Structure formats: C-alpha cells, structure tokens
C-alpha cells in the first residue's frame, strides 16, 4: 500500500521533531518496556494524581467552591492554607500554577520515543529542570504550612508528593542525556 503524503510534512511524514513516524512513536510509547519509558508512564500517573489535588485547590482559590473537606484532625485546614496571602502572592492562585505545571508534564513525558535521551537529549533535560524547580517550590510551600499557616492541607501534601516523585523519576533519563551530550 502506498504511503500517503502528509500535506504539511511531505513524504517523510515524521512526528514533529522526534525523527519517528507517528506509528513508530505510538508503538514505542504504548509497548516499550524500557526503564525510561516505565518512568515516563509513572510521571504521567503522578502528574494526573497531582492534577486532581491541585484541581480541588484551584476550585477553592477561584471561588467555584467555598470549602474543601479535610481529614478528621485539627491539624488540617485546607481552606485556611489555600486562602492565605502566600497562596496569592504571584498574582494568580498558586493552585492554578501548580495545576498548569503538572499538566505540562503530560506532553513532556509523551514527547519522543524510547531513545530520546540520545535523539533529542534536551527534552529529558528540560523535563528534569522543570520538575526540579517545581519540587523546590512544592518544598517551600510544604514548609509554609506548619511554620506560617500552622495548619496542613491534604491536597497540597498530595501535590507536593507528586512533584517530588516526578522530579525523582526524571533524573535517570536526564543524566543519560547529559552523558550523551558530553560524549559528543
């Protein structure tokens, strides 16, 4: 069967910037069992977990809901933590920024095939730098809960765990990409 020519990309219908045909990319993303690909799938799962938590926070912070339920403990007050001045210091609610950052992990995790550390090394490096910065921010907010707000937010804890885990999962592939770049 004759391959159809893509009207934009021409005869070499490759997935944009990956060097793979769409069918090759799909097969690698869905069927590869390499350690890097398993970690990328875990990044998708953790990102979605974090997004659920930050979606709840965003609903409160933007006034869609007026209250978030908390675990049955006086140590938790998600409404107080997420309505604090700290949560709005960046000019927009911090939950919405965290939600957007977690959402960006999905295309980053899905971008490129199994050998992207060698073929497009700046993508795993960028994913690791991005998630590292978000883990630092999550750590700072985590510190703010008991020290400044004197209360905990279960949703924020879930988001922080997701950010810490995502950063850890990006490191092996980023280090492989750096090693590849140094060898060039």
MARZA-843523 format. One line per field, with one value per residue (C-alpha): x, y, z. Coordinates in Angstrom, 2 decimals, padded with zeros to 5 digits. Each point is the difference from the previous one (the first is absolute). Layout:
<recs>
X = (X | ...) $
Y = (Y | ...) $
Z = (Z | ...) $
</recs>
This chain:
<recs>
X = (000.00 | 001.37 | 000.76 | -002.09 | 001.92 | -000.62 | -001.09 | 002.21 | 002.90 | 000.27 | 001.05 | 002.04 | -003.05 | 001.87 | -001.33 | 001.09 | 003.65 | 000.27 | 001.45 | -002.69 | -003.02 | -003.25 | -000.54 | 003.53 | -000.50 | -003.36 | 001.49 | 002.93 | -002.19 | -002.58 | 002.12 | 003.58 | 000.94 | 003.26 | 000.75 | -000.17 | -003.42 | -001.34 | 001.17 | -001.64 | -003.28 | 000.37 | 000.51 | -003.34 | -001.70 | 001.53 | -000.79 | -003.65 | -000.08 | 001.49 | -002.40 | -003.02 | 001.30 | 000.82 | -003.32 | -001.75 | 002.22 | -000.63 | -003.76 | 000.26 | 002.50 | -002.08 | -003.30 | -001.65 | -000.38 | -000.01 | 001.41 | 002.33 | -000.54 | 002.92 | 001.14 | -001.56 | 002.81 | 000.40 | 003.41 | -001.68 | -001.68 | 000.25 | -002.23 | 002.34 | 003.20 | -001.32 | -001.58 | 003.14 | 001.84 | 002.88 | -002.30 | -000.72 | 003.40 | 000.82 | -003.00 | -002.02 | -000.94 | 002.91 | -002.24 | -000.71 | 003.73 | 000.73 | -002.83 | 001.39 | 003.52 | -001.21 | -002.03 | 003.12 | 001.66 | -002.38 | 001.23 | 003.59 | -000.27 | -001.58 | 002.42 | 002.41 | 000.68 | 001.87 | 003.46 | -000.78 | 002.91 | 002.26 | -002.23 | -001.42 | 001.99 | -001.18 | -003.56 | 000.78 | 002.40 | -002.69 | -002.55 | 002.36 | 000.89 | -003.68 | -001.05 | 002.94 | -001.09 | -003.55 | 001.25 | 001.91 | -003.15 | -002.07 | 002.56 | -000.20 | -003.81 | 000.24 | 002.20 | -002.47 | -002.90 | 001.24 | 002.22 | -002.11 | -003.56 | 000.21 | -002.28 | 000.32 | -001.74 | -000.47 | -000.35 | 003.26 | 001.75 | -001.26 | 001.24 | 003.39 | 000.41 | -000.81 | 002.56 | 002.75 | -000.69 | -000.08 | 003.36 | 001.54 | -001.40 | 001.46 | 003.55 | 001.22 | -000.97 | 001.35 | 003.31 | 000.12 | -000.63 | 002.76 | 002.40 | -000.89 | 000.59 | 003.37 | 001.09 | -000.81) $
Y = (000.00 | 003.40 | 002.34 | 003.17 | 003.24 | 002.33 | 003.40 | 001.86 | -002.32 | -001.57 | -003.57 | -000.39 | 000.24 | -000.06 | 000.95 | 003.58 | 000.22 | -003.62 | -001.70 | -002.66 | -000.68 | 000.38 | -003.78 | -000.55 | 002.57 | -001.51 | -003.51 | 001.12 | 002.01 | -002.75 | -003.15 | 000.73 | -001.54 | 001.90 | 001.51 | 003.53 | -000.62 | -001.57 | 003.09 | 002.28 | -001.88 | 000.41 | 003.74 | 000.07 | -001.81 | 002.21 | 003.12 | -001.01 | -000.72 | 003.43 | 001.63 | -001.44 | 001.50 | 003.37 | 000.08 | -000.16 | 002.79 | 002.07 | -000.37 | 001.49 | 002.70 | 001.29 | -000.06 | -002.87 | -001.84 | 001.58 | -002.88 | -002.97 | -003.01 | -000.93 | -003.14 | -000.24 | 001.75 | 003.49 | 000.16 | 000.37 | 003.13 | 000.01 | 003.05 | 002.07 | -001.18 | 000.52 | 003.36 | 001.43 | 003.02 | -002.33 | -001.90 | 003.19 | 001.74 | -000.80 | 001.91 | -003.15 | -002.84 | -002.38 | -003.03 | 001.08 | 000.36 | -003.39 | -001.55 | 001.48 | -001.21 | -003.52 | 000.01 | 000.97 | -003.22 | -002.04 | 001.18 | 000.07 | -003.64 | -000.96 | 001.92 | -002.22 | -003.66 | -002.46 | 001.37 | 003.68 | 000.48 | -000.56 | 001.29 | 003.14 | 000.34 | 003.48 | -001.25 | -002.26 | 002.63 | 002.69 | -002.32 | -000.60 | 003.68 | 000.96 | -002.65 | 000.83 | 003.62 | -001.13 | -002.38 | 002.89 | 002.16 | -002.86 | -000.40 | 003.70 | -000.14 | -003.19 | 001.88 | 002.92 | -002.17 | -000.84 | 003.05 | 002.86 | -001.27 | -002.41 | -002.38 | -002.69 | -000.43 | -003.63 | 001.06 | 001.95 | -002.98 | -002.15 | 002.57 | 000.23 | -003.78 | -000.03 | 002.73 | -001.67 | -003.35 | 001.47 | 001.69 | -003.25 | -001.86 | 002.50 | -000.21 | -003.30 | 000.95 | 003.55 | -001.36 | -002.39 | 002.96 | 002.06 | -002.91 | -000.30 | 003.72 | -000.10 | -002.92 | 001.89) $
Z = (000.00 | -000.97 | 002.90 | -000.13 | -000.17 | 002.89 | -001.40 | 002.47 | 000.72 | -003.45 | -000.77 | 003.15 | 002.26 | 003.29 | 003.39 | 000.51 | 001.18 | 001.16 | -003.09 | 000.29 | -002.13 | 001.96 | -000.01 | 001.34 | 002.74 | 000.95 | 000.17 | 002.15 | 002.39 | 000.38 | -000.13 | 001.07 | 003.31 | 000.50 | 003.40 | -001.44 | -001.54 | 003.21 | 001.89 | -002.57 | 000.48 | 003.77 | -000.58 | -001.85 | 002.89 | 002.70 | -002.03 | -000.26 | 003.76 | 000.69 | -002.46 | 001.83 | 003.25 | -001.56 | -001.84 | 003.37 | 001.35 | -003.15 | 000.42 | 003.49 | -000.90 | -002.91 | 001.92 | -001.85 | 003.31 | 003.46 | 002.05 | -000.38 | 002.24 | 002.26 | 001.81 | 003.47 | 001.88 | 001.43 | -001.75 | -003.40 | -001.37 | -003.78 | -000.29 | 002.19 | -001.69 | -003.53 | 000.77 | 001.61 | -001.36 | -000.93 | -002.37 | -002.00 | 000.05 | -003.63 | -001.33 | -000.62 | 002.33 | 000.55 | -000.55 | -003.56 | -000.70 | 001.49 | -002.00 | -003.23 | 000.83 | 000.71 | -003.22 | -001.99 | 001.19 | -002.17 | -003.41 | 001.28 | 001.11 | -003.31 | -002.22 | -001.89 | -000.23 | 002.14 | -000.88 | 000.48 | 002.43 | -003.02 | -002.81 | 001.64 | 003.24 | 000.87 | 000.57 | 002.98 | 001.34 | -000.25 | 001.64 | 002.90 | 000.47 | -000.14 | 002.48 | 002.25 | 000.23 | 000.74 | 002.71 | 001.61 | -000.10 | 001.44 | 002.78 | 000.80 | 000.17 | 002.07 | 002.46 | 000.13 | 001.17 | 003.52 | 000.52 | -001.31 | -000.34 | 002.97 | -001.89 | -002.65 | -003.35 | -001.08 | -003.66 | 000.18 | 001.56 | -002.89 | -002.51 | 001.71 | 000.02 | -003.72 | -000.73 | 002.05 | -001.68 | -003.50 | 000.51 | 001.24 | -003.00 | -002.51 | 001.33 | -001.54 | -003.55 | 000.39 | 001.28 | -002.98 | -002.34 | 001.67 | -000.30 | -003.69 | -000.58 | 001.77 | -002.18 | -003.21) $
</recs>
